[in-house]
Amino acid sequence: METNVGTVDRILRVIIGLALLSLVFLIDSDLRWIGLIGLVTLFTAATSWCPAYFMLGIKTCPTKQD
């Protein structure tokens, strides 16, 4: 897997992922399970690879100059 998520993008994904994951504990209705989407964003931040970016051909990380 080639890295396609940059540093700033990773930081934002961690913040958003933790915020979404906190919904599991803060909301008492059936909508709280939407917070589990936060696990996906945390996973993509940890691996620096996003499948959606891969399919769309997007890279937010710096490219290496030859």
CHARMM internal coordinates of N, CA and C (Angstrom, degrees):
IC EDIT
DIST 1 N 1 CA 1.4420
DIST 1 CA 1 C 1.5316
ANGL 1 N 1 CA 1 C 109.08
DIST 1 C 2 N 1.2850
ANGL 1 CA 1 C 2 N 115.10
DIHE 1 N 1 CA 1 C 2 N 129.73
DIST 2 N 2 CA 1.4531
ANGL 1 C 2 N 2 CA 120.69
DIHE 1 CA 1 C 2 N 2 CA 177.04
DIST 2 CA 2 C 1.5241
ANGL 2 N 2 CA 2 C 109.32
DIHE 1 C 2 N 2 CA 2 C -92.21
DIST 2 C 3 N 1.3177
ANGL 2 CA 2 C 3 N 116.76
DIHE 2 N 2 CA 2 C 3 N 137.39
DIST 3 N 3 CA 1.4542
ANGL 2 C 3 N 3 CA 121.94
DIHE 2 CA 2 C 3 N 3 CA -179.30
DIST 3 CA 3 C 1.5234
ANGL 3 N 3 CA 3 C 110.51
DIHE 2 C 3 N 3 CA 3 C -62.96
DIST 3 C 4 N 1.3257
ANGL 3 CA 3 C 4 N 116.92
DIHE 3 N 3 CA 3 C 4 N 131.98
DIST 4 N 4 CA 1.4586
ANGL 3 C 4 N 4 CA 120.07
DIHE 3 CA 3 C 4 N 4 CA 176.88
DIST 4 CA 4 C 1.5246
ANGL 4 N 4 CA 4 C 112.77
DIHE 3 C 4 N 4 CA 4 C -134.17
DIST 4 C 5 N 1.3288
ANGL 4 CA 4 C 5 N 117.75
DIHE 4 N 4 CA 4 C 5 N 10.06
DIST 5 N 5 CA 1.4640
ANGL 4 C 5 N 5 CA 122.37
DIHE 4 CA 4 C 5 N 5 CA 178.89
DIST 5 CA 5 C 1.5235
ANGL 5 N 5 CA 5 C 107.88
DIHE 4 C 5 N 5 CA 5 C -119.61
DIST 5 C 6 N 1.3346
ANGL 5 CA 5 C 6 N 116.24
DIHE 5 N 5 CA 5 C 6 N 121.78
DIST 6 N 6 CA 1.4580
ANGL 5 C 6 N 6 CA 122.09
DIHE 5 CA 5 C 6 N 6 CA -178.48
DIST 6 CA 6 C 1.5140
ANGL 6 N 6 CA 6 C 113.05
DIHE 5 C 6 N 6 CA 6 C -80.31
DIST 6 C 7 N 1.3327
ANGL 6 CA 6 C 7 N 115.32
DIHE 6 N 6 CA 6 C 7 N 177.22
DIST 7 N 7 CA 1.4682
ANGL 6 C 7 N 7 CA 121.86
DIHE 6 CA 6 C 7 N 7 CA -175.33
DIST 7 CA 7 C 1.5263
ANGL 7 N 7 CA 7 C 112.46
DIHE 6 C 7 N 7 CA 7 C -64.52
DIST 7 C 8 N 1.3257
ANGL 7 CA 7 C 8 N 117.06
DIHE 7 N 7 CA 7 C 8 N -48.52
DIST 8 N 8 CA 1.4714
ANGL 7 C 8 N 8 CA 119.83
DIHE 7 CA 7 C 8 N 8 CA -179.51
DIST 8 CA 8 C 1.5285
ANGL 8 N 8 CA 8 C 109.94
DIHE 7 C 8 N 8 CA 8 C -63.30
DIST 8 C 9 N 1.3198
ANGL 8 CA 8 C 9 N 116.00
DIHE 8 N 8 CA 8 C 9 N -40.70
DIST 9 N 9 CA 1.4646
ANGL 8 C 9 N 9 CA 120.75
DIHE 8 CA 8 C 9 N 9 CA 178.28
DIST 9 CA 9 C 1.5264
ANGL 9 N 9 CA 9 C 110.39
DIHE 8 C 9 N 9 CA 9 C -62.60
DIST 9 C 10 N 1.3219
ANGL 9 CA 9 C 10 N 117.47
DIHE 9 N 9 CA 9 C 10 N -40.38
DIST 10 N 10 CA 1.4679
ANGL 9 C 10 N 10 CA 121.49
DIHE 9 CA 9 C 10 N 10 CA 179.24
DIST 10 CA 10 C 1.5250
ANGL 10 N 10 CA 10 C 111.14
DIHE 9 C 10 N 10 CA 10 C -63.15
DIST 10 C 11 N 1.3339
ANGL 10 CA 10 C 11 N 116.46
DIHE 10 N 10 CA 10 C 11 N -43.20
DIST 11 N 11 CA 1.4656
ANGL 10 C 11 N 11 CA 120.44
DIHE 10 CA 10 C 11 N 11 CA -179.84
DIST 11 CA 11 C 1.5244
ANGL 11 N 11 CA 11 C 110.27
DIHE 10 C 11 N 11 CA 11 C -62.84
DIST 11 C 12 N 1.3341
ANGL 11 CA 11 C 12 N 116.52
DIHE 11 N 11 CA 11 C 12 N -44.58
DIST 12 N 12 CA 1.4606
ANGL 11 C 12 N 12 CA 119.79
DIHE 11 CA 11 C 12 N 12 CA 177.78
DIST 12 CA 12 C 1.5207
ANGL 12 N 12 CA 12 C 111.84
DIHE 11 C 12 N 12 CA 12 C -62.81
DIST 12 C 13 N 1.3218
ANGL 12 CA 12 C 13 N 117.12
DIHE 12 N 12 CA 12 C 13 N -38.36
DIST 13 N 13 CA 1.4646
ANGL 12 C 13 N 13 CA 120.56
DIHE 12 CA 12 C 13 N 13 CA 178.60
DIST 13 CA 13 C 1.5212
ANGL 13 N 13 CA 13 C 111.73
DIHE 12 C 13 N 13 CA 13 C -64.89
DIST 13 C 14 N 1.3243
ANGL 13 CA 13 C 14 N 117.68
DIHE 13 N 13 CA 13 C 14 N -37.83
DIST 14 N 14 CA 1.4717
ANGL 13 C 14 N 14 CA 120.54
DIHE 13 CA 13 C 14 N 14 CA 177.77
DIST 14 CA 14 C 1.5241
ANGL 14 N 14 CA 14 C 110.17
DIHE 13 C 14 N 14 CA 14 C -65.31
DIST 14 C 15 N 1.3279
ANGL 14 CA 14 C 15 N 116.71
DIHE 14 N 14 CA 14 C 15 N -45.39
DIST 15 N 15 CA 1.4701
ANGL 14 C 15 N 15 CA 120.48
DIHE 14 CA 14 C 15 N 15 CA -179.85
DIST 15 CA 15 C 1.5226
ANGL 15 N 15 CA 15 C 110.85
DIHE 14 C 15 N 15 CA 15 C -62.51
DIST 15 C 16 N 1.3275
ANGL 15 CA 15 C 16 N 116.83
DIHE 15 N 15 CA 15 C 16 N -47.82
DIST 16 N 16 CA 1.4657
ANGL 15 C 16 N 16 CA 120.67
DIHE 15 CA 15 C 16 N 16 CA 179.80
DIST 16 CA 16 C 1.5279
ANGL 16 N 16 CA 16 C 110.98
DIHE 15 C 16 N 16 CA 16 C -65.97
DIST 16 C 17 N 1.3290
ANGL 16 CA 16 C 17 N 116.56
DIHE 16 N 16 CA 16 C 17 N -40.25
DIST 17 N 17 CA 1.4599
ANGL 16 C 17 N 17 CA 120.52
DIHE 16 CA 16 C 17 N 17 CA 179.74
DIST 17 CA 17 C 1.5184
ANGL 17 N 17 CA 17 C 112.36
DIHE 16 C 17 N 17 CA 17 C -62.42
DIST 17 C 18 N 1.3221
ANGL 17 CA 17 C 18 N 116.79
DIHE 17 N 17 CA 17 C 18 N -43.12
DIST 18 N 18 CA 1.4635
ANGL 17 C 18 N 18 CA 119.95
DIHE 17 CA 17 C 18 N 18 CA 178.62
DIST 18 CA 18 C 1.5245
ANGL 18 N 18 CA 18 C 111.39
DIHE 17 C 18 N 18 CA 18 C -67.54
DIST 18 C 19 N 1.3274
ANGL 18 CA 18 C 19 N 116.25
DIHE 18 N 18 CA 18 C 19 N -37.55
DIST 19 N 19 CA 1.4686
ANGL 18 C 19 N 19 CA 119.74
DIHE 18 CA 18 C 19 N 19 CA 177.93
DIST 19 CA 19 C 1.5289
ANGL 19 N 19 CA 19 C 110.49
DIHE 18 C 19 N 19 CA 19 C -64.44
DIST 19 C 20 N 1.3238
ANGL 19 CA 19 C 20 N 116.96
DIHE 19 N 19 CA 19 C 20 N -44.80
DIST 20 N 20 CA 1.4662
ANGL 19 C 20 N 20 CA 119.76
DIHE 19 CA 19 C 20 N 20 CA 178.65
DIST 20 CA 20 C 1.5236
ANGL 20 N 20 CA 20 C 111.44
DIHE 19 C 20 N 20 CA 20 C -65.43
DIST 20 C 21 N 1.3101
ANGL 20 CA 20 C 21 N 116.46
DIHE 20 N 20 CA 20 C 21 N -41.02
DIST 21 N 21 CA 1.4624
ANGL 20 C 21 N 21 CA 120.16
DIHE 20 CA 20 C 21 N 21 CA -179.46
DIST 21 CA 21 C 1.5289
ANGL 21 N 21 CA 21 C 111.43
DIHE 20 C 21 N 21 CA 21 C -65.06
DIST 21 C 22 N 1.3140
ANGL 21 CA 21 C 22 N 117.23
DIHE 21 N 21 CA 21 C 22 N -30.71
DIST 22 N 22 CA 1.4618
ANGL 21 C 22 N 22 CA 119.73
DIHE 21 CA 21 C 22 N 22 CA 178.60
DIST 22 CA 22 C 1.5284
ANGL 22 N 22 CA 22 C 111.76
DIHE 21 C 22 N 22 CA 22 C -66.97
DIST 22 C 23 N 1.3443
ANGL 22 CA 22 C 23 N 117.44
DIHE 22 N 22 CA 22 C 23 N -22.13
DIST 23 N 23 CA 1.4627
ANGL 22 C 23 N 23 CA 120.42
DIHE 22 CA 22 C 23 N 23 CA 178.07
DIST 23 CA 23 C 1.5298
ANGL 23 N 23 CA 23 C 111.98
DIHE 22 C 23 N 23 CA 23 C -61.21
DIST 23 C 24 N 1.3195
ANGL 23 CA 23 C 24 N 116.73
DIHE 23 N 23 CA 23 C 24 N -29.28
DIST 24 N 24 CA 1.4740
ANGL 23 C 24 N 24 CA 120.29
DIHE 23 CA 23 C 24 N 24 CA 179.14
DIST 24 CA 24 C 1.5211
ANGL 24 N 24 CA 24 C 110.24
DIHE 23 C 24 N 24 CA 24 C -60.20
DIST 24 C 25 N 1.3264
ANGL 24 CA 24 C 25 N 116.63
DIHE 24 N 24 CA 24 C 25 N -33.97
DIST 25 N 25 CA 1.4608
ANGL 24 C 25 N 25 CA 120.70
DIHE 24 CA 24 C 25 N 25 CA -176.40
DIST 25 CA 25 C 1.5295
ANGL 25 N 25 CA 25 C 113.26
DIHE 24 C 25 N 25 CA 25 C -95.85
DIST 25 C 26 N 1.3312
ANGL 25 CA 25 C 26 N 117.42
DIHE 25 N 25 CA 25 C 26 N -20.04
DIST 26 N 26 CA 1.4562
ANGL 25 C 26 N 26 CA 120.61
DIHE 25 CA 25 C 26 N 26 CA -174.38
DIST 26 CA 26 C 1.5248
ANGL 26 N 26 CA 26 C 114.40
DIHE 25 C 26 N 26 CA 26 C -96.01
DIST 26 C 27 N 1.3230
ANGL 26 CA 26 C 27 N 117.94
DIHE 26 N 26 CA 26 C 27 N -26.29
DIST 27 N 27 CA 1.4618
ANGL 26 C 27 N 27 CA 121.52
DIHE 26 CA 26 C 27 N 27 CA -176.44
DIST 27 CA 27 C 1.5244
ANGL 27 N 27 CA 27 C 109.56
DIHE 26 C 27 N 27 CA 27 C -103.89
DIST 27 C 28 N 1.3322
ANGL 27 CA 27 C 28 N 116.99
DIHE 27 N 27 CA 27 C 28 N 137.24
DIST 28 N 28 CA 1.4602
ANGL 27 C 28 N 28 CA 121.21
DIHE 27 CA 27 C 28 N 28 CA -178.17
DIST 28 CA 28 C 1.5225
ANGL 28 N 28 CA 28 C 113.74
DIHE 27 C 28 N 28 CA 28 C -100.54
DIST 28 C 29 N 1.3261
ANGL 28 CA 28 C 29 N 118.76
DIHE 28 N 28 CA 28 C 29 N -0.71
DIST 29 N 29 CA 1.4641
ANGL 28 C 29 N 29 CA 120.15
DIHE 28 CA 28 C 29 N 29 CA -179.02
DIST 29 CA 29 C 1.5336
ANGL 29 N 29 CA 29 C 110.30
DIHE 28 C 29 N 29 CA 29 C -92.34
DIST 29 C 30 N 1.3237
ANGL 29 CA 29 C 30 N 115.36
DIHE 29 N 29 CA 29 C 30 N -177.46
DIST 30 N 30 CA 1.4598
ANGL 29 C 30 N 30 CA 120.31
DIHE 29 CA 29 C 30 N 30 CA 179.61
DIST 30 CA 30 C 1.5227
ANGL 30 N 30 CA 30 C 112.60
DIHE 29 C 30 N 30 CA 30 C -68.13
DIST 30 C 31 N 1.3027
ANGL 30 CA 30 C 31 N 118.29
DIHE 30 N 30 CA 30 C 31 N -17.56
DIST 31 N 31 CA 1.4609
ANGL 30 C 31 N 31 CA 122.22
DIHE 30 CA 30 C 31 N 31 CA -179.35
DIST 31 CA 31 C 1.5220
ANGL 31 N 31 CA 31 C 113.11
DIHE 30 C 31 N 31 CA 31 C -73.08
DIST 31 C 32 N 1.3142
ANGL 31 CA 31 C 32 N 117.84
DIHE 31 N 31 CA 31 C 32 N -9.74
DIST 32 N 32 CA 1.4563
ANGL 31 C 32 N 32 CA 119.56
DIHE 31 CA 31 C 32 N 32 CA -177.68
DIST 32 CA 32 C 1.5237
ANGL 32 N 32 CA 32 C 112.82
DIHE 31 C 32 N 32 CA 32 C -64.19
DIST 32 C 33 N 1.3146
ANGL 32 CA 32 C 33 N 117.50
DIHE 32 N 32 CA 32 C 33 N -23.86
DIST 33 N 33 CA 1.4681
ANGL 32 C 33 N 33 CA 120.17
DIHE 32 CA 32 C 33 N 33 CA -179.31
DIST 33 CA 33 C 1.5178
ANGL 33 N 33 CA 33 C 112.44
DIHE 32 C 33 N 33 CA 33 C -70.68
DIST 33 C 34 N 1.3482
ANGL 33 CA 33 C 34 N 116.71
DIHE 33 N 33 CA 33 C 34 N -13.58
DIST 34 N 34 CA 1.4592
ANGL 33 C 34 N 34 CA 120.30
DIHE 33 CA 33 C 34 N 34 CA 173.04
DIST 34 CA 34 C 1.5282
ANGL 34 N 34 CA 34 C 109.53
DIHE 33 C 34 N 34 CA 34 C -62.59
DIST 34 C 35 N 1.2953
ANGL 34 CA 34 C 35 N 116.37
DIHE 34 N 34 CA 34 C 35 N -25.27
DIST 35 N 35 CA 1.4595
ANGL 34 C 35 N 35 CA 121.43
DIHE 34 CA 34 C 35 N 35 CA 178.16
DIST 35 CA 35 C 1.5168
ANGL 35 N 35 CA 35 C 113.81
DIHE 34 C 35 N 35 CA 35 C -61.47
DIST 35 C 36 N 1.3220
ANGL 35 CA 35 C 36 N 117.20
DIHE 35 N 35 CA 35 C 36 N -20.50
DIST 36 N 36 CA 1.4654
ANGL 35 C 36 N 36 CA 119.84
DIHE 35 CA 35 C 36 N 36 CA 178.87
DIST 36 CA 36 C 1.5283
ANGL 36 N 36 CA 36 C 112.46
DIHE 35 C 36 N 36 CA 36 C -68.54
DIST 36 C 37 N 1.3348
ANGL 36 CA 36 C 37 N 116.92
DIHE 36 N 36 CA 36 C 37 N -14.13
DIST 37 N 37 CA 1.4592
ANGL 36 C 37 N 37 CA 120.30
DIHE 36 CA 36 C 37 N 37 CA 173.66
DIST 37 CA 37 C 1.5276
ANGL 37 N 37 CA 37 C 109.35
DIHE 36 C 37 N 37 CA 37 C -60.95
DIST 37 C 38 N 1.3128
ANGL 37 CA 37 C 38 N 116.23
DIHE 37 N 37 CA 37 C 38 N -25.81
DIST 38 N 38 CA 1.4590
ANGL 37 C 38 N 38 CA 120.96
DIHE 37 CA 37 C 38 N 38 CA 177.06
DIST 38 CA 38 C 1.5098
ANGL 38 N 38 CA 38 C 112.86
DIHE 37 C 38 N 38 CA 38 C -58.34
DIST 38 C 39 N 1.3238
ANGL 38 CA 38 C 39 N 117.94
DIHE 38 N 38 CA 38 C 39 N -28.88
DIST 39 N 39 CA 1.4681
ANGL 38 C 39 N 39 CA 120.91
DIHE 38 CA 38 C 39 N 39 CA 177.39
DIST 39 CA 39 C 1.5230
ANGL 39 N 39 CA 39 C 111.25
DIHE 38 C 39 N 39 CA 39 C -64.94
DIST 39 C 40 N 1.3154
ANGL 39 CA 39 C 40 N 116.58
DIHE 39 N 39 CA 39 C 40 N -35.39
DIST 40 N 40 CA 1.4628
ANGL 39 C 40 N 40 CA 120.79
DIHE 39 CA 39 C 40 N 40 CA 179.13
DIST 40 CA 40 C 1.5236
ANGL 40 N 40 CA 40 C 109.96
DIHE 39 C 40 N 40 CA 40 C -65.92
DIST 40 C 41 N 1.3314
ANGL 40 CA 40 C 41 N 116.63
DIHE 40 N 40 CA 40 C 41 N -45.80
DIST 41 N 41 CA 1.4604
ANGL 40 C 41 N 41 CA 118.89
DIHE 40 CA 40 C 41 N 41 CA -179.57
DIST 41 CA 41 C 1.5264
ANGL 41 N 41 CA 41 C 111.50
DIHE 40 C 41 N 41 CA 41 C -67.02
DIST 41 C 42 N 1.3125
ANGL 41 CA 41 C 42 N 117.80
DIHE 41 N 41 CA 41 C 42 N -35.47
DIST 42 N 42 CA 1.4644
ANGL 41 C 42 N 42 CA 120.35
DIHE 41 CA 41 C 42 N 42 CA 176.20
DIST 42 CA 42 C 1.5220
ANGL 42 N 42 CA 42 C 110.99
DIHE 41 C 42 N 42 CA 42 C -66.89
DIST 42 C 43 N 1.3230
ANGL 42 CA 42 C 43 N 117.62
DIHE 42 N 42 CA 42 C 43 N -37.71
DIST 43 N 43 CA 1.4643
ANGL 42 C 43 N 43 CA 121.23
DIHE 42 CA 42 C 43 N 43 CA 177.98
DIST 43 CA 43 C 1.5223
ANGL 43 N 43 CA 43 C 111.16
DIHE 42 C 43 N 43 CA 43 C -64.65
DIST 43 C 44 N 1.3465
ANGL 43 CA 43 C 44 N 116.71
DIHE 43 N 43 CA 43 C 44 N -44.86
DIST 44 N 44 CA 1.4644
ANGL 43 C 44 N 44 CA 119.26
DIHE 43 CA 43 C 44 N 44 CA -179.93
DIST 44 CA 44 C 1.5240
ANGL 44 N 44 CA 44 C 111.14
DIHE 43 C 44 N 44 CA 44 C -67.39
DIST 44 C 45 N 1.3258
ANGL 44 CA 44 C 45 N 117.83
DIHE 44 N 44 CA 44 C 45 N -31.59
DIST 45 N 45 CA 1.4620
ANGL 44 C 45 N 45 CA 120.54
DIHE 44 CA 44 C 45 N 45 CA 176.11
DIST 45 CA 45 C 1.5253
ANGL 45 N 45 CA 45 C 110.71
DIHE 44 C 45 N 45 CA 45 C -69.56
DIST 45 C 46 N 1.3185
ANGL 45 CA 45 C 46 N 117.31
DIHE 45 N 45 CA 45 C 46 N -39.51
DIST 46 N 46 CA 1.4604
ANGL 45 C 46 N 46 CA 120.78
DIHE 45 CA 45 C 46 N 46 CA -178.53
DIST 46 CA 46 C 1.5261
ANGL 46 N 46 CA 46 C 112.46
DIHE 45 C 46 N 46 CA 46 C -70.13
DIST 46 C 47 N 1.3187
ANGL 46 CA 46 C 47 N 116.89
DIHE 46 N 46 CA 46 C 47 N -34.38
DIST 47 N 47 CA 1.4635
ANGL 46 C 47 N 47 CA 119.95
DIHE 46 CA 46 C 47 N 47 CA -177.22
DIST 47 CA 47 C 1.5243
ANGL 47 N 47 CA 47 C 113.12
DIHE 46 C 47 N 47 CA 47 C -95.11
DIST 47 C 48 N 1.3203
ANGL 47 CA 47 C 48 N 118.13
DIHE 47 N 47 CA 47 C 48 N -10.39
DIST 48 N 48 CA 1.4772
ANGL 47 C 48 N 48 CA 123.88
DIHE 47 CA 47 C 48 N 48 CA -176.89
DIST 48 CA 48 C 1.5198
ANGL 48 N 48 CA 48 C 112.02
DIHE 47 C 48 N 48 CA 48 C 58.57
DIST 48 C 49 N 1.2901
ANGL 48 CA 48 C 49 N 116.55
DIHE 48 N 48 CA 48 C 49 N 28.61
DIST 49 N 49 CA 1.4682
ANGL 48 C 49 N 49 CA 121.41
DIHE 48 CA 48 C 49 N 49 CA 179.58
DIST 49 CA 49 C 1.5220
ANGL 49 N 49 CA 49 C 109.16
DIHE 48 C 49 N 49 CA 49 C -139.71
DIST 49 C 50 N 1.3302
ANGL 49 CA 49 C 50 N 115.66
DIHE 49 N 49 CA 49 C 50 N 128.09
DIST 50 N 50 CA 1.4587
ANGL 49 C 50 N 50 CA 121.54
DIHE 49 CA 49 C 50 N 50 CA -179.63
DIST 50 CA 50 C 1.5297
ANGL 50 N 50 CA 50 C 108.92
DIHE 49 C 50 N 50 CA 50 C -119.45
DIST 50 C 51 N 1.3299
ANGL 50 CA 50 C 51 N 118.48
DIHE 50 N 50 CA 50 C 51 N 121.93
DIST 51 N 51 CA 1.4608
ANGL 50 C 51 N 51 CA 120.50
DIHE 50 CA 50 C 51 N 51 CA -179.94
DIST 51 CA 51 C 1.5283
ANGL 51 N 51 CA 51 C 112.74
DIHE 50 C 51 N 51 CA 51 C -62.70
DIST 51 C 52 N 1.3228
ANGL 51 CA 51 C 52 N 117.97
DIHE 51 N 51 CA 51 C 52 N -34.65
DIST 52 N 52 CA 1.4678
ANGL 51 C 52 N 52 CA 120.57
DIHE 51 CA 51 C 52 N 52 CA 178.75
DIST 52 CA 52 C 1.5311
ANGL 52 N 52 CA 52 C 110.27
DIHE 51 C 52 N 52 CA 52 C -66.41
DIST 52 C 53 N 1.3252
ANGL 52 CA 52 C 53 N 117.33
DIHE 52 N 52 CA 52 C 53 N -42.43
DIST 53 N 53 CA 1.4592
ANGL 52 C 53 N 53 CA 120.49
DIHE 52 CA 52 C 53 N 53 CA 176.12
DIST 53 CA 53 C 1.5196
ANGL 53 N 53 CA 53 C 110.36
DIHE 52 C 53 N 53 CA 53 C -61.85
DIST 53 C 54 N 1.3200
ANGL 53 CA 53 C 54 N 117.02
DIHE 53 N 53 CA 53 C 54 N -40.00
DIST 54 N 54 CA 1.4656
ANGL 53 C 54 N 54 CA 121.56
DIHE 53 CA 53 C 54 N 54 CA -179.89
DIST 54 CA 54 C 1.5276
ANGL 54 N 54 CA 54 C 110.82
DIHE 53 C 54 N 54 CA 54 C -60.72
DIST 54 C 55 N 1.3356
ANGL 54 CA 54 C 55 N 116.67
DIHE 54 N 54 CA 54 C 55 N -46.13
DIST 55 N 55 CA 1.4648
ANGL 54 C 55 N 55 CA 120.21
DIHE 54 CA 54 C 55 N 55 CA -178.83
DIST 55 CA 55 C 1.5308
ANGL 55 N 55 CA 55 C 112.29
DIHE 54 C 55 N 55 CA 55 C -68.23
DIST 55 C 56 N 1.3389
ANGL 55 CA 55 C 56 N 116.54
DIHE 55 N 55 CA 55 C 56 N -31.17
DIST 56 N 56 CA 1.4584
ANGL 55 C 56 N 56 CA 120.26
DIHE 55 CA 55 C 56 N 56 CA -179.00
DIST 56 CA 56 C 1.5292
ANGL 56 N 56 CA 56 C 112.97
DIHE 55 C 56 N 56 CA 56 C -91.25
DIST 56 C 57 N 1.3350
ANGL 56 CA 56 C 57 N 117.16
DIHE 56 N 56 CA 56 C 57 N -6.54
DIST 57 N 57 CA 1.4598
ANGL 56 C 57 N 57 CA 120.90
DIHE 56 CA 56 C 57 N 57 CA 179.53
DIST 57 CA 57 C 1.5165
ANGL 57 N 57 CA 57 C 113.72
DIHE 56 C 57 N 57 CA 57 C 74.23
DIST 57 C 58 N 1.3144
ANGL 57 CA 57 C 58 N 117.58
DIHE 57 N 57 CA 57 C 58 N 28.77
DIST 58 N 58 CA 1.4622
ANGL 57 C 58 N 58 CA 122.71
DIHE 57 CA 57 C 58 N 58 CA -178.32
DIST 58 CA 58 C 1.5279
ANGL 58 N 58 CA 58 C 109.20
DIHE 57 C 58 N 58 CA 58 C -98.75
DIST 58 C 59 N 1.3451
ANGL 58 CA 58 C 59 N 116.30
DIHE 58 N 58 CA 58 C 59 N 139.21
DIST 59 N 59 CA 1.4589
ANGL 58 C 59 N 59 CA 121.82
DIHE 58 CA 58 C 59 N 59 CA 173.39
DIST 59 CA 59 C 1.5170
ANGL 59 N 59 CA 59 C 107.73
DIHE 58 C 59 N 59 CA 59 C -135.16
DIST 59 C 60 N 1.3266
ANGL 59 CA 59 C 60 N 116.92
DIHE 59 N 59 CA 59 C 60 N 127.88
DIST 60 N 60 CA 1.4594
ANGL 59 C 60 N 60 CA 120.91
DIHE 59 CA 59 C 60 N 60 CA 176.49
DIST 60 CA 60 C 1.5187
ANGL 60 N 60 CA 60 C 111.16
DIHE 59 C 60 N 60 CA 60 C -107.04
DIST 60 C 61 N 1.3261
ANGL 60 CA 60 C 61 N 117.60
DIHE 60 N 60 CA 60 C 61 N 2.75
DIST 61 N 61 CA 1.4448
ANGL 60 C 61 N 61 CA 121.39
DIHE 60 CA 60 C 61 N 61 CA 178.01
DIST 61 CA 61 C 1.5298
ANGL 61 N 61 CA 61 C 109.41
DIHE 60 C 61 N 61 CA 61 C -93.88
DIST 61 C 62 N 1.3341
ANGL 61 CA 61 C 62 N 117.08
DIHE 61 N 61 CA 61 C 62 N 155.98
DIST 62 N 62 CA 1.4543
ANGL 61 C 62 N 62 CA 119.60
DIHE 61 CA 61 C 62 N 62 CA 178.40
DIST 62 CA 62 C 1.5243
ANGL 62 N 62 CA 62 C 110.49
DIHE 61 C 62 N 62 CA 62 C -65.01
DIST 62 C 63 N 1.3309
ANGL 62 CA 62 C 63 N 116.32
DIHE 62 N 62 CA 62 C 63 N 143.39
DIST 63 N 63 CA 1.4530
ANGL 62 C 63 N 63 CA 120.75
DIHE 62 CA 62 C 63 N 63 CA 178.59
DIST 63 CA 63 C 1.5240
ANGL 63 N 63 CA 63 C 110.00
DIHE 62 C 63 N 63 CA 63 C -94.54
DIST 63 C 64 N 1.3040
ANGL 63 CA 63 C 64 N 116.69
DIHE 63 N 63 CA 63 C 64 N 148.82
DIST 64 N 64 CA 1.4547
ANGL 63 C 64 N 64 CA 122.41
DIHE 63 CA 63 C 64 N 64 CA 179.00
DIST 64 CA 64 C 1.5232
ANGL 64 N 64 CA 64 C 109.94
DIHE 63 C 64 N 64 CA 64 C -81.42
DIST 64 C 65 N 1.3102
ANGL 64 CA 64 C 65 N 115.39
DIHE 64 N 64 CA 64 C 65 N 133.60
DIST 65 N 65 CA 1.4597
ANGL 64 C 65 N 65 CA 120.29
DIHE 64 CA 64 C 65 N 65 CA 177.45
DIST 65 CA 65 C 1.5345
ANGL 65 N 65 CA 65 C 108.81
DIHE 64 C 65 N 65 CA 65 C -88.55
DIST 65 C 66 N 1.3142
ANGL 65 CA 65 C 66 N 116.71
DIHE 65 N 65 CA 65 C 66 N 134.96
DIST 66 N 66 CA 1.4777
ANGL 65 C 66 N 66 CA 120.56
DIHE 65 CA 65 C 66 N 66 CA 179.05
DIST 66 CA 66 C 1.5145
ANGL 66 N 66 CA 66 C 111.37
DIHE 65 C 66 N 66 CA 66 C -83.63
END
COOR INIT
IC SEED 1 N 1 CA 1 C
IC BUILD
